[in-house]
Amino acid sequence: MRLALLTVFAAVLSLAFPDARAAMYSYVDQYGVMHFTNVPADPRYKELPGFERIRITAIRGRYGQFIKMAADRYRLDPELIRAVIKVESSFNPFAVSKKGAMGLMQLMPETAKEMKVMEPFEARDNIMGGSRYLRKLLDQFEGDLRLGLAAYNAGPNRIIAGRIPAIDETEQYVKKVLYEYGKYRTGALAEQ
């Protein structure tokens, strides 16, 4: 019964805080009161098993229909869209970067305008616009996933002679997205 309650509580927390990180911790004090945190400052906290699975399940439930719609419309693998969202915003629909990129897929204002995204912090608009932009870049670079991702991060004008630009952030970005994409595609997160 206690594990079921912990699971339900963790799911509620993951919905309330969509940008919550991968782990959640809890302990029961001497009075029987349950304590929860994502930043364990007390050695009594123990990680809740399976919290990452609960968090991803909640996220897929919340954004899955929009990801599927965008994947179908723009001929993209839904797992690729998920991977981009994971790396761009960690599924935080209200994320804003230092450079001004907005929402789940971190659209720059000019890109949002070009992709006709009226509400960049609204999940459906952001996912549709970001996916449309990703499809445009993949088409521009003849389906080369690495170059399309590099262009998504650094801008298409920085891709010269068919190579990823020597920008550390962009090189790391491509690696991170491909890593997340590989996890989703191989089923490492399939049950989540």
C-alpha positions as CSV (number, residue, x, y, z in Angstrom):
1,M,0.0,0.0,0.0
2,R,2.8,2.4,0.9
3,L,4.6,1.8,-2.4
4,A,1.4,2.4,-4.3
5,L,0.9,5.7,-2.4
6,L,4.6,6.7,-3.1
7,T,4.1,5.9,-6.8
8,V,0.9,8.0,-7.0
9,F,2.5,10.9,-5.1
10,A,5.6,10.8,-7.3
11,A,3.4,10.8,-10.5
12,V,1.5,13.9,-9.1
13,L,4.8,15.6,-8.4
14,S,6.1,14.9,-11.9
15,L,3.0,16.5,-13.4
16,A,3.2,19.5,-11.1
17,F,6.9,20.0,-11.9
18,P,7.5,18.9,-15.5
19,D,11.1,20.1,-15.3
20,A,11.9,17.9,-12.3
21,R,15.1,16.0,-12.7
22,A,15.5,12.2,-12.8
23,A,15.4,11.3,-9.1
24,M,13.0,11.8,-6.2
25,Y,13.8,10.9,-2.6
26,S,11.8,10.2,0.5
27,Y,11.9,9.0,4.0
28,V,9.5,8.4,6.9
29,D,10.4,10.2,10.1
30,Q,9.9,8.9,13.7
31,Y,6.3,10.2,13.7
32,G,5.3,8.4,10.6
33,V,5.4,11.5,8.4
34,M,6.6,11.0,4.8
35,H,9.1,13.6,3.5
36,F,9.9,14.0,-0.2
37,T,12.5,16.0,-2.1
38,N,14.5,16.1,-5.3
39,V,17.5,17.5,-3.5
40,P,18.3,15.1,-0.6
41,A,20.1,17.2,2.1
42,D,19.5,14.6,4.8
43,P,21.1,11.1,4.8
44,R,17.8,9.5,5.7
45,Y,16.5,10.2,2.2
46,K,16.5,7.2,-0.1
47,E,15.8,7.4,-3.9
48,L,12.3,6.4,-4.9
49,P,12.8,3.4,-7.2
50,G,11.4,3.9,-10.7
51,F,10.8,7.7,-10.4
52,E,12.4,8.4,-13.8
53,R,10.0,5.9,-15.4
54,I,7.0,7.6,-13.7
55,R,8.3,11.1,-14.8
56,I,8.7,10.0,-18.5
57,T,5.3,8.3,-18.5
58,A,3.7,11.5,-17.3
59,I,5.6,13.5,-19.9
60,R,4.6,11.1,-22.7
61,G,1.0,11.3,-21.6
62,R,1.1,15.1,-21.5
63,Y,2.9,15.7,-24.8
64,G,2.7,12.3,-26.6
65,Q,-0.3,13.3,-28.8
66,F,1.4,16.5,-30.0
67,I,4.7,14.6,-30.7
68,K,2.8,11.9,-32.6
69,M,0.9,14.6,-34.6
70,A,4.1,16.5,-35.5
71,A,5.9,13.2,-36.3
72,D,3.2,12.2,-38.7
73,R,2.8,15.6,-40.3
74,Y,6.6,16.2,-40.8
75,R,7.7,12.6,-41.4
76,L,9.9,12.5,-38.3
77,D,10.5,9.7,-35.9
78,P,8.6,10.6,-32.7
79,E,11.6,9.4,-30.7
80,L,13.8,12.0,-32.4
81,I,11.4,14.7,-31.4
82,R,11.4,13.5,-27.8
83,A,15.2,13.4,-27.8
84,V,15.4,17.0,-29.1
85,I,12.9,18.1,-26.4
86,K,14.8,16.3,-23.7
87,V,18.1,18.0,-24.6
88,E,16.6,21.4,-25.4
89,S,14.3,21.9,-22.3
90,S,14.2,18.7,-20.3
91,F,10.4,18.8,-21.1
92,N,9.9,22.2,-19.5
93,P,7.3,24.1,-21.6
94,F,8.2,27.4,-20.0
95,A,12.0,27.2,-20.5
96,V,13.8,30.3,-21.8
97,S,17.5,30.2,-22.7
98,K,20.0,32.9,-22.1
99,K,19.8,33.7,-25.8
100,G,16.0,33.9,-25.7
101,A,15.0,30.5,-27.1
102,M,11.5,29.5,-25.8
103,G,9.5,26.5,-24.8
104,L,9.9,22.8,-25.2
105,M,11.9,22.8,-28.4
106,Q,13.6,26.1,-27.6
107,L,12.6,28.2,-30.6
108,M,14.3,31.5,-31.1
109,P,11.8,34.4,-31.7
110,E,12.7,34.7,-35.4
111,T,12.4,30.9,-35.9
112,A,9.0,30.9,-34.1
113,K,7.8,33.7,-36.3
114,E,9.1,31.9,-39.5
115,M,7.4,28.7,-38.4
116,K,4.1,30.5,-37.6
117,V,4.3,29.7,-33.9
118,M,1.9,32.1,-32.2
119,E,2.2,30.8,-28.7
120,P,5.8,29.5,-28.1
121,F,5.0,28.4,-24.5
122,E,2.0,26.4,-25.6
123,A,3.2,22.8,-26.0
124,R,1.3,22.0,-29.2
125,D,2.4,25.1,-31.1
126,N,6.0,24.7,-29.9
127,I,6.3,21.0,-30.8
128,M,4.6,21.6,-34.2
129,G,6.8,24.6,-35.0
130,G,10.0,23.0,-33.8
131,S,9.3,19.8,-35.7
132,R,8.5,21.7,-38.9
133,Y,11.8,23.6,-38.5
134,L,13.7,20.3,-37.9
135,R,12.1,18.8,-41.0
136,K,13.1,21.9,-43.0
137,L,16.8,21.5,-41.8
138,L,16.9,17.8,-42.5
139,D,15.6,18.4,-46.0
140,Q,18.1,21.2,-46.5
141,F,21.0,18.9,-45.5
142,E,19.6,15.9,-47.5
143,G,18.5,13.9,-44.5
144,D,21.9,14.0,-42.7
145,L,20.7,13.8,-39.1
146,R,24.0,15.1,-37.6
147,L,24.0,18.2,-39.8
148,G,20.3,18.8,-39.3
149,L,20.8,18.7,-35.5
150,A,23.9,20.9,-35.7
151,A,21.9,23.4,-37.8
152,Y,19.0,23.3,-35.3
153,N,21.5,24.3,-32.6
154,A,23.9,26.7,-34.3
155,G,21.8,27.8,-37.3
156,P,22.0,26.5,-40.8
157,N,24.4,29.2,-42.0
158,R,27.1,27.8,-39.8
159,I,27.1,24.5,-41.6
160,I,29.9,24.8,-44.1
161,A,31.2,22.2,-46.5
162,G,29.0,19.5,-45.0
163,R,30.6,19.6,-41.5
164,I,29.4,20.3,-38.0
165,P,30.9,23.7,-37.0
166,A,33.8,23.6,-34.5
167,I,31.6,25.0,-31.8
168,D,31.9,23.0,-28.5
169,E,28.2,23.6,-27.6
170,T,27.0,22.4,-31.0
171,E,29.3,19.4,-31.0
172,Q,28.0,18.4,-27.5
173,Y,24.4,19.1,-28.5
174,V,24.6,16.7,-31.4
175,K,26.1,14.0,-29.2
176,K,23.5,14.5,-26.5
177,V,20.5,14.4,-28.9
178,L,21.9,11.3,-30.6
179,Y,22.5,9.6,-27.2
180,E,18.9,10.3,-26.0
181,Y,17.5,9.3,-29.4
182,G,19.5,6.0,-29.2
183,K,18.0,5.4,-25.7
184,Y,14.5,6.0,-26.9
185,R,14.9,3.9,-30.1
186,T,16.5,0.9,-28.5
187,G,13.8,0.7,-25.9
188,A,15.9,1.7,-22.9
189,L,13.0,4.1,-22.1
190,A,10.3,2.2,-24.0
191,E,8.6,1.0,-20.8
192,Q,8.6,4.5,-19.4
